[in-house]
C-alpha cells in the first residue's frame, strides 16, 4: 500500500471511531479528519481505496442493510436514510481526482435520489398508504440499481446499496 493511502486510511479509521458523537456534522465529525489525511489532488487509485474503506466502515449502527419496502417501520426507513446520508457526506468530503468530477457528482446525485425515494416511502408508510408504498418501493429498486451500476462501473466496490 502506498504511504499516502495508508495515512488516509489510518486517519479515516480513527475519525470513524473517535468522532462518532459529534452530531453537528452528518458525517459524524469525520469530514475534517478525512480531508486532512488525503492528498489535495488524489489520483483515482487513492480515491477508490479511501472511498471503498469509508463505505465499508461506517461504524456500528450505520449499516445500510437490506432494502426497505412498504412493510418497513418508520424507524427502519429512518435508519437506512441516515446511513446513506452519512455515506454521501463522507464521499462528498473526499477531494475528487482531476477528470472524475462529473462521474463522482453523478454518483452523489444518484444517492440523493435514493434519499428522496426513502422520504417518499416514509410518507407513504406514515400515512398507511399501502398502494403508494408499493409504487415507491418499486421506484426505489430502480434508484438503488442506478447507484449500484454507477459505483461498480467506477470501481467503488464497497459503496453499492
Secondary structure, DSSP 8 states (H G I E B T S, - for coil): --HHHHHHHHHHHHHHHHSTT-TTSTTTT-HHHHHHTS-TT--HHHHHHHHHHHHH---TT----S---TTS-HHHHHHHHHHHHHHHHHHHHS---TT-HHHHHHHHHHHHHHHHHHHHHHHHHHTT-HHHHHHHHHHHHHHHHHHHHHHHHHT-GGG--
